[in-house]
């Protein structure tokens, strides 16, 4: 079929099954049948729009040109005949209720920013940003564990001048925190991840852009260059989700190098996507409100499953330690590499022994394996079992950070820097770029005050002597005498 062919809506509507699935985006008709199980967001959301126009669902979360790049030319079937289209009403869950926006001046901490975002976000966007795995235990660990570490402040110190600068993966940052990878920012604001780039540039902190950014990486790179013409700040790190084929993964790496990304963050905790029930509940409610059949996120399994099919497998489900070698070789001397998703001392040691410059402790915002420990607990485990890792590798972490005191505690325990994801999504959702600025400003002011109250003027002065971790230490039940390292090859 010619890409210039004119197709009637009735013909398109006949292709509404897993066996033959067509969708319409911006007036163009695509055959996505063979793409269903390769879609990072699952087959279900595509099948919901099988035989229909998916433009309103597609546009907020995909950079322009995404589907054109993913599908071969012969899957571009033609254009929809506009005279055959029946106008339908968009789902109410795509549009936020009319509410009074909380004035940004009224927000004095990150919890206020979250409340403001919840008031303005559509249900679907809130469900995606805030959801976590199953019963939310890991999410709660992330938030609650920080309060179980106490400070040991020193008094009568000259703290008139405070220096908060920190080198993060080779970048001289003004602050010891960075914008962690978090996807689909355009669900919250039309500028999406561009707001995060602007915050990175203005305050000179790193932004690790999501592999699933709703703004193209080309646009992010261009935006940073434009911002740097005025203020010469900020930098971009590239988050990598390994694709199902080595060739596709290498293509991502080469594109990131060409665009000038300064460091590589390899996310390794997603062989499959975690069970995020709030997301599923919202889809059920949405289907009921629109009198549509409910299609699970990952859709019904294909009638004939290939050997490559993995249920809930959005990315590579076979990525292993050996693969890191060719990824390192492909990235070459472009910049440091950090491996994100480490939650045990054993894996931290293996990564360090492989010569990786950095490890990134994270349970993916509590969104992957339920009952996984917080990054803070993993940091304490490393300190107990393999403390040498902290001097050989740059340790990054994220998860549940809502106050600058949390950042200080992590730095006292050996972390190099701390990432925040959701707070920045909430900031841009409520207030756009100004919301991102506000998040950084609040954290910076808190950090400066907390450092003075702790009795330090430089981050280099921080050490474990400034914290009491006894409460959490008791929860790390490892028999150190019998603790053996499992080698990567095993």
C-alpha positions as CSV (number, residue, x, y, z in Angstrom):
1,X,0.0,0.0,0.0
2,X,1.3,3.4,-0.9
3,X,2.1,5.9,1.8
4,X,0.1,8.4,-0.3
5,X,-3.0,6.2,-0.4
6,X,-6.3,7.7,1.1
7,X,-7.9,5.2,3.4
8,X,-11.5,5.3,4.8
9,X,-12.2,5.2,8.5
10,X,-14.4,2.1,8.0
11,X,-11.4,0.2,6.5
12,X,-9.1,1.3,9.2
13,X,-11.6,0.3,11.9
14,X,-11.6,-3.3,10.6
15,X,-8.0,-3.7,11.8
16,X,-8.7,-3.7,15.5
17,X,-7.1,-6.9,16.8
18,X,-3.7,-8.1,17.9
19,X,-3.5,-10.1,14.7
20,X,-4.1,-6.9,12.5
21,X,-3.7,-3.6,14.3
22,X,-3.8,-0.3,12.5
23,X,-3.8,3.1,14.2
24,X,-4.1,6.7,13.0
25,X,-1.7,9.4,14.2
26,X,-1.8,13.0,12.9
27,X,-3.9,11.8,10.0
28,X,-1.5,9.0,9.0
29,X,-2.4,5.4,9.1
30,X,0.2,2.9,10.4
31,X,0.3,-0.9,10.7
32,X,1.6,-1.5,14.2
33,X,0.8,-5.3,14.4
34,X,4.4,-6.4,14.6
35,X,5.4,-3.5,16.8
36,X,2.9,-4.3,19.6
37,X,5.2,-6.5,21.7
38,X,8.2,-4.1,21.2
39,X,6.3,-1.1,22.5
40,X,8.0,0.1,25.7
41,X,4.7,1.1,27.1
42,X,3.1,-2.3,26.5
43,X,0.8,-3.6,23.8
44,X,-2.4,-2.7,25.8
45,X,-2.4,1.0,25.2
46,X,-2.0,0.5,21.5
47,X,-4.7,-2.1,21.3
48,X,-7.1,0.3,23.0
49,X,-6.8,2.5,20.0
50,X,-6.7,-0.3,17.4
51,X,-8.6,0.8,14.3
52,X,-8.9,4.3,15.7
53,X,-7.2,7.7,16.0
54,X,-4.6,7.6,18.7
55,X,-3.3,11.1,18.2
56,X,-4.5,12.5,21.5
57,X,-2.9,9.6,23.5
58,X,0.3,9.6,21.4
59,X,1.3,13.3,21.2
60,X,1.8,14.2,24.9
61,X,4.2,11.4,25.6
62,X,6.2,10.9,22.3
63,X,8.7,13.2,20.6
64,X,7.7,14.0,17.1
65,X,8.9,11.5,14.6
66,X,9.0,8.5,17.0
67,X,6.6,6.2,15.2
68,X,8.2,7.1,11.8
69,X,11.6,6.0,13.2
70,X,10.3,2.8,14.8
71,X,8.3,1.4,11.8
72,X,9.7,0.5,8.4
73,X,8.4,2.4,5.5
74,X,6.0,-0.3,4.3
75,X,4.1,0.0,7.6
76,X,3.2,3.6,6.7
77,X,0.0,2.8,4.9
78,X,-1.3,6.2,3.8
79,X,-3.5,9.0,5.1
80,X,-7.0,8.8,6.6
81,X,-9.8,10.3,4.4
82,X,-11.0,13.2,6.6
83,X,-14.5,13.1,5.1
84,X,-15.0,9.6,6.7
85,X,-13.9,10.5,10.3
86,X,-16.5,10.6,13.0
87,X,-15.7,13.2,15.7
88,X,-15.5,11.7,19.2
89,X,-15.2,13.3,22.6
90,X,-11.9,13.0,24.4
91,X,-11.7,11.1,27.7
92,X,-12.3,13.2,30.7
93,X,-9.2,11.7,32.3
94,X,-7.0,13.5,29.7
95,X,-8.2,16.9,30.9
96,X,-7.7,18.2,34.4
97,X,-10.6,19.5,36.4
98,X,-10.8,23.3,36.6
99,X,-9.1,24.1,39.9
100,X,-7.5,27.1,41.6
101,X,-3.8,26.7,41.2
102,X,-1.9,27.1,44.5
103,X,0.3,30.2,44.1
104,X,3.9,29.2,43.7
105,X,4.9,31.7,46.5
106,X,2.8,29.6,48.9
107,X,5.0,26.6,48.4
108,X,7.7,26.4,51.0
109,X,8.8,22.8,50.6
110,X,8.6,19.9,48.2
111,X,5.5,18.5,49.8
112,X,3.7,21.7,48.9
113,X,4.9,21.3,45.3
114,X,3.5,17.8,45.2
115,X,0.1,19.0,46.6
116,X,0.0,21.7,44.0
117,X,0.7,19.2,41.2
118,X,-1.9,16.8,42.3
119,X,-4.5,19.5,42.1
120,X,-3.8,20.3,38.5
121,X,-2.8,17.0,36.9
122,X,-5.2,14.8,35.0
123,X,-5.9,11.5,36.7
124,X,-3.9,9.6,34.2
125,X,-0.8,11.7,34.6
126,X,-1.0,11.7,38.4
127,X,-1.4,7.9,38.3
128,X,1.7,7.5,36.2
129,X,3.9,10.0,38.1
130,X,3.0,8.8,41.6
131,X,2.4,5.1,41.2
132,X,4.7,2.5,42.6
133,X,4.8,-1.3,42.7
134,X,2.1,-3.4,44.3
135,X,1.5,-2.6,48.0
136,X,3.9,0.4,47.9
137,X,6.2,-0.9,50.7
138,X,9.4,0.0,48.8
139,X,8.0,3.5,48.1
140,X,7.4,4.0,51.8
141,X,10.9,2.7,52.7
142,X,12.3,5.4,50.4
143,X,10.4,8.1,52.1
144,X,10.6,6.9,55.7
145,X,14.2,5.5,56.0
146,X,15.7,9.0,55.9
147,X,14.1,10.0,59.2
148,X,15.7,7.0,60.9
149,X,19.2,8.5,60.5
150,X,19.9,11.2,63.0
151,X,22.4,14.1,62.8
152,X,25.3,14.6,65.2
153,X,25.8,18.4,64.8
154,X,29.0,20.2,65.9
155,X,28.8,23.6,67.6
156,X,30.9,26.7,67.8
157,X,32.1,26.5,64.2
158,X,32.7,29.5,61.9
159,X,30.1,28.8,59.2
160,X,29.8,32.2,57.7
161,X,30.8,31.0,54.2
162,X,29.4,27.8,52.8
163,X,30.5,26.0,49.6
164,X,28.0,23.5,48.2
165,X,29.9,22.6,44.9
166,X,30.4,19.0,44.0
167,X,31.9,17.1,41.0
168,X,29.3,14.7,39.7
169,X,30.4,12.2,37.0
170,X,33.1,14.7,35.9
171,X,30.8,17.7,35.9
172,X,31.5,20.6,38.2
173,X,28.1,21.1,39.7
174,X,27.0,24.1,41.9
175,X,25.0,21.7,44.1
176,X,25.4,18.1,45.3
177,X,22.1,16.9,43.6
178,X,20.9,16.3,40.1
179,X,17.7,15.8,38.1
180,X,17.2,12.1,38.0
181,X,15.7,10.3,34.9
182,X,11.9,10.5,35.0
183,X,9.8,9.9,31.9
184,X,6.9,11.5,30.1
185,X,7.2,15.0,31.5
186,X,4.8,16.3,28.8
187,X,2.0,14.6,30.7
188,X,2.4,17.4,33.2
189,X,3.3,20.4,31.0
190,X,3.4,21.0,27.3
191,X,7.1,22.0,27.5
192,X,7.9,18.7,29.3
193,X,11.6,17.9,29.8
194,X,12.6,21.3,28.3
195,X,11.7,22.7,31.7
196,X,14.3,20.4,33.3
197,X,17.0,21.4,30.9
198,X,16.4,25.1,31.7
199,X,16.7,24.3,35.4
200,X,19.9,22.4,34.8
201,X,21.3,25.4,32.9
202,X,20.2,28.1,35.3
203,X,21.5,26.4,38.5
204,X,24.4,24.5,36.9
205,X,23.4,21.0,38.0
206,X,23.3,17.9,35.9
207,X,20.2,16.5,34.3
208,X,20.1,12.8,33.5
209,X,17.4,12.7,30.8
210,X,15.1,9.7,30.6
211,X,15.5,7.2,27.8
212,X,11.7,7.6,27.4
213,X,11.8,11.4,27.3
214,X,8.6,12.9,25.8
215,X,10.8,15.5,24.2
216,X,13.4,14.2,21.8
217,X,17.0,14.1,22.9
218,X,17.9,16.3,19.9
219,X,15.6,19.0,21.2
220,X,17.0,18.6,24.8
221,X,20.5,19.0,23.5
222,X,19.6,22.0,21.3
223,X,17.7,23.6,24.3
224,X,20.8,23.3,26.5
225,X,23.0,24.9,23.9
226,X,20.6,27.8,23.6
227,X,20.5,28.2,27.4
228,X,24.2,28.1,27.7
229,X,24.6,31.1,25.3
230,X,23.3,33.1,28.3
231,X,24.5,31.4,31.4
232,X,27.1,28.7,30.5
233,X,25.7,26.2,33.0
234,X,24.2,22.7,33.1
235,X,24.9,19.4,31.4
236,X,23.1,16.4,30.1
237,X,23.7,12.7,31.1
238,X,22.1,10.0,29.0
239,X,20.0,7.2,30.6
240,X,20.3,4.0,28.6
241,X,17.7,1.2,28.6
242,X,19.3,-1.6,26.6
243,X,17.1,-2.4,23.7
244,X,16.2,-6.0,22.7
245,X,18.9,-6.1,20.1
246,X,22.5,-5.1,20.4
247,X,22.3,-3.1,17.1
248,X,19.4,-0.9,18.5
249,X,21.3,-0.3,21.7
250,X,24.4,0.8,19.9
251,X,22.4,3.1,17.7
252,X,21.1,4.8,20.9
253,X,24.7,5.2,22.3
254,X,26.0,6.7,19.1
255,X,23.2,9.2,18.9
256,X,23.8,10.2,22.5
257,X,27.5,10.7,21.8
258,X,26.7,12.8,18.7
259,X,24.4,15.0,20.7
260,X,27.0,15.8,23.4
261,X,25.8,13.9,26.4
262,X,28.6,13.9,29.0
263,X,28.0,10.7,31.0
264,X,26.1,7.4,30.5
265,X,23.7,6.0,33.1
266,X,22.8,2.4,32.4
267,X,19.5,1.4,34.0
268,X,19.7,-2.3,34.8
269,X,16.7,-3.1,37.0
270,X,14.1,-3.4,34.3
271,X,14.3,-6.9,32.7
272,X,10.5,-6.5,33.0
273,X,8.3,-3.7,34.1
274,X,7.1,-3.7,37.7
275,X,3.4,-4.2,38.7
276,X,2.1,-0.7,39.2
277,X,-1.5,-1.2,40.2
278,X,-2.6,2.4,40.5
279,X,-1.8,2.8,36.8
280,X,-3.9,-0.3,36.0
281,X,-6.8,0.9,38.1
282,X,-6.9,4.2,36.3
283,X,-7.0,2.4,32.9
284,X,-9.9,0.4,34.1
285,X,-11.8,3.5,35.3
286,X,-11.0,5.2,32.0
287,X,-12.3,2.3,30.0
288,X,-15.5,2.2,32.0
289,X,-16.1,6.0,31.6
290,X,-15.7,5.7,27.9
291,X,-17.8,2.5,27.6
292,X,-14.8,0.7,26.2
293,X,-13.6,-2.8,27.0
294,X,-10.6,-2.8,29.4
295,X,-7.3,-3.8,27.8
296,X,-4.5,-4.5,30.2
297,X,-1.3,-2.4,29.8
298,X,0.5,-5.4,28.2
299,X,-2.5,-6.6,26.3
300,X,-3.5,-10.2,25.9
301,X,-0.5,-12.5,25.1
302,X,-0.1,-13.2,21.4
303,X,-1.7,-16.3,20.1
304,X,1.6,-17.7,18.9
305,X,4.4,-16.6,21.2
306,X,7.9,-16.3,19.7
307,X,11.0,-17.2,21.7
308,X,11.7,-13.5,22.1
309,X,8.3,-12.7,23.8
310,X,8.6,-11.8,27.5
311,X,5.5,-10.8,29.4
312,X,5.9,-7.2,30.6
313,X,9.3,-7.0,28.9
314,X,9.6,-3.5,27.5
315,X,13.4,-3.6,27.2
316,X,16.1,-6.2,27.0
317,X,15.4,-9.1,29.4
318,X,18.7,-10.7,28.7
319,X,21.1,-7.9,29.6
320,X,23.9,-9.3,31.8
321,X,27.3,-8.4,33.2
322,X,29.1,-9.5,30.0
323,X,27.1,-7.0,28.0
324,X,28.5,-4.1,29.9
325,X,31.8,-4.7,28.3
326,X,30.7,-3.9,24.7
327,X,28.6,-1.0,26.0
328,X,31.7,0.4,27.7
329,X,33.7,-0.1,24.4
330,X,31.0,1.6,22.4
331,X,30.8,4.6,24.8
332,X,34.6,4.6,24.8
333,X,36.0,7.9,26.2
334,X,32.9,9.9,25.8
335,X,32.5,10.2,29.6
336,X,32.0,8.4,32.9
337,X,29.6,5.4,33.1
338,X,27.3,4.7,36.0
339,X,25.2,1.6,36.5
340,X,21.8,2.4,37.9
341,X,19.6,0.0,39.9
342,X,22.1,-1.6,42.3
343,X,20.5,-2.8,45.6
344,X,23.0,-5.2,47.1
345,X,26.6,-5.0,48.3
346,X,27.5,-7.9,46.1
347,X,26.5,-6.2,42.9
348,X,28.2,-3.0,44.0
349,X,31.4,-4.9,44.4
350,X,31.1,-6.6,41.0
351,X,30.5,-3.3,39.3
352,X,33.4,-1.7,41.1
353,X,35.7,-4.6,40.2
354,X,34.7,-4.2,36.5
355,X,36.2,-0.8,36.5
356,X,33.0,1.2,36.2
357,X,33.5,4.8,37.4
358,X,30.2,5.0,39.3
359,X,27.4,2.9,40.8
360,X,23.9,4.3,41.2
361,X,21.9,2.9,44.1
362,X,18.1,3.0,43.3
363,X,15.0,0.9,43.5
364,X,13.4,2.9,40.6
365,X,11.3,5.0,42.9
366,X,9.7,1.9,44.4
367,X,8.3,1.0,40.9
368,X,10.0,-2.3,40.2
369,X,10.4,-5.2,42.6
370,X,8.1,-4.7,45.6
371,X,9.9,-5.1,49.0
372,X,13.2,-4.0,47.6
373,X,15.3,-2.0,50.0
374,X,15.7,1.7,49.8
375,X,19.0,3.1,48.3
376,X,19.9,4.3,51.8
377,X,19.7,0.8,53.2
378,X,21.9,-0.5,50.4
379,X,24.4,2.3,51.1
380,X,24.6,1.1,54.7
381,X,25.0,-2.5,53.6
382,X,27.9,-1.5,51.3
383,X,29.5,0.3,54.2
384,X,29.3,-2.8,56.4
385,X,30.3,-5.4,53.8
386,X,32.5,-3.7,51.1
387,X,33.4,-0.2,52.4
388,X,36.3,-0.1,49.9
389,X,33.7,0.4,47.1
390,X,33.0,3.9,48.5
391,X,36.6,5.0,47.9
392,X,36.9,3.3,44.5
393,X,33.6,4.2,42.9
394,X,31.5,7.4,42.7
395,X,28.3,6.5,44.5
396,X,25.0,8.1,43.3
397,X,21.6,7.3,44.8
398,X,18.0,8.4,44.6
399,X,14.7,7.5,46.2
400,X,12.4,9.4,48.6
401,X,14.5,12.5,48.9
402,X,12.3,15.4,49.9
403,X,14.5,17.5,52.0
404,X,18.1,18.7,51.8
405,X,18.8,17.1,55.1
406,X,18.3,13.7,53.2
407,X,21.0,14.8,50.8
408,X,23.3,15.7,53.6
409,X,22.8,12.3,55.3
410,X,23.6,10.5,52.0
411,X,26.8,12.5,51.6
412,X,27.9,11.8,55.2
413,X,27.6,8.1,54.5
414,X,29.7,8.2,51.3
415,X,27.5,9.1,48.4
416,X,28.9,11.6,45.9
417,X,25.5,13.1,44.9
418,X,21.8,12.5,45.1
419,X,19.1,12.4,42.4
420,X,15.5,13.6,42.6
421,X,12.9,12.6,40.1
422,X,9.2,13.0,41.1
423,X,9.7,16.4,42.8
424,X,10.9,17.9,39.5
425,X,7.9,16.3,37.6
426,X,5.6,17.8,40.2
427,X,7.3,21.2,39.9
428,X,7.0,21.4,36.2
429,X,3.4,20.0,36.2
430,X,2.2,22.7,38.6
431,X,4.3,25.7,37.4
432,X,6.3,24.8,34.3
433,X,9.9,25.9,34.2
434,X,9.3,28.2,37.2
435,X,8.3,25.1,39.2
436,X,11.7,23.5,38.4
437,X,13.5,26.6,39.4
438,X,11.5,26.6,42.7
439,X,12.4,23.0,43.5
440,X,16.1,23.7,43.1
441,X,15.9,27.0,44.9
442,X,14.2,25.5,48.0
443,X,16.6,22.6,48.1
444,X,19.6,24.9,47.8
445,X,18.4,27.2,50.6
446,X,17.6,24.2,52.9
447,X,21.0,22.7,52.2
448,X,22.9,25.9,53.0
449,X,21.0,26.3,56.3
450,X,21.4,22.6,57.3
451,X,25.2,22.7,56.6
452,X,25.6,25.6,58.9
453,X,23.5,24.0,61.6
454,X,25.5,20.8,61.2
455,X,28.7,22.7,61.6
456,X,30.3,22.3,58.2
457,X,31.2,24.8,55.5
458,X,32.3,22.4,52.7
459,X,30.9,19.1,51.6
460,X,34.3,17.6,51.8
461,X,34.1,18.0,55.6
462,X,31.2,15.5,55.8
463,X,31.7,12.0,57.2
464,X,29.9,9.3,59.1
465,X,30.8,11.0,62.3
466,X,28.0,13.5,61.6
467,X,25.2,10.9,61.6
468,X,23.8,8.2,63.9
469,X,22.6,5.2,61.8
470,X,22.1,2.7,64.6
471,X,18.3,2.5,64.0
472,X,18.7,1.4,60.4
473,X,21.9,-0.6,61.0
474,X,19.9,-3.1,63.1
475,X,17.7,-3.9,60.0
476,X,20.7,-5.0,57.9
477,X,20.9,-8.7,58.9
478,X,24.0,-10.0,57.2
479,X,26.3,-12.6,58.7
480,X,29.5,-10.9,57.6
481,X,31.6,-13.9,58.5
482,X,29.8,-16.1,56.0
483,X,29.3,-13.4,53.4
484,X,30.8,-14.6,50.0
485,X,30.9,-12.6,46.9
486,X,29.0,-14.1,43.9
487,X,31.2,-13.5,40.9
488,X,29.6,-12.0,37.8
489,X,30.4,-15.1,35.7
490,X,28.4,-17.2,38.1
